[in-house]
Amino acid sequence: LQALARLGWCRHSKFQEALAWLDEAAPRSDRGGWLSVGGGEETSECETTPVAVLDALTACGFSNRAALKERAAGAVRRMLASAGSSEVQLGFPNFDRTDTAEALATLARANVAFTAEMRPALSALQQAQDDRARWARSIGVPESLPIGRRPQVGEPSRWITLNATVAVLHYAVEAQLPRMFPAKPT
């Protein structure tokens, strides 16, 4: 759905049907998110689904799906809060996973209000910035992706830097983050 939304298929009946399924019939966790299904059995709350749903709703500009948007935003905030202030893991964009930068950038693009539970993740993300104002990948590119030159762990990533910049700039004042420019705080 996330990809279809970005390609402009928001009004297609199959897209609308899939959104309705996610809203009404998809397996729910006790906390309101979506369950991961592995090997035919429901396991834990999925971290990727709420980010993708929120991004799809934002790309489509839907105002009639406020409950679904709030459910997805709540699940993303819970995911960020459970990660705490530990070192962030930043990876390659992939339909199978998400990372802190993508989750925070999706909240920012959806104009979700800042909450205190987001502060540790934002702070950890800001601290992952290097001296040249870039963010490096800490998760390797999956071998299953057919790409030419395989970026290495520790190498700066334009995609991750874009997502991190969107998130940090959107929430910096409310989160009371220290200024990063012209130099990284010590």
WOQUI-V902241 format. One record per backbone hydrogen bond with DSSP energy under -1.0 kcal/mol. NH is the residue of the N-H (numbers start at 1). CO is the residue of the C=O. Records with the same first field share a line. If there is no record, write none. Layout:
NH = CO / CO
//
This chain:
5 = 1
6 = 2
7 = 3
8 = 5
9 = 4
12 = 9
16 = 12
17 = 13
18 = 14
19 = 15
20 = 16
21 = 17
22 = 18
23 = 19
24 = 20
25 = 21
26 = 21
29 = 33
32 = 29
35 = 27
36 = 44
38 = 41
41 = 38
43 = 36
46 = 34
52 = 48
53 = 49
54 = 50
55 = 51
56 = 52
57 = 53
58 = 54
59 = 55
60 = 56
61 = 57
62 = 57
69 = 65
70 = 66
71 = 67
72 = 68
73 = 69
74 = 70
75 = 71
76 = 72
77 = 73
78 = 74
79 = 75
80 = 76
81 = 77
82 = 78
83 = 79
86 = 83
97 = 94
103 = 99
104 = 100
105 = 101
106 = 102
107 = 103
108 = 104
109 = 105
110 = 106
111 = 108
112 = 107
118 = 115
119 = 116
122 = 118
123 = 119
124 = 120
125 = 121
126 = 122
127 = 123
129 = 126
130 = 134
133 = 130
137 = 155
138 = 90
139 = 90
145 = 142
147 = 145
154 = 137
155 = 152
157 = 135
161 = 157
162 = 158
163 = 159
164 = 160
165 = 161
166 = 162
167 = 163
168 = 164
169 = 165
170 = 166
171 = 167
172 = 168
175 = 171
177 = 172
//
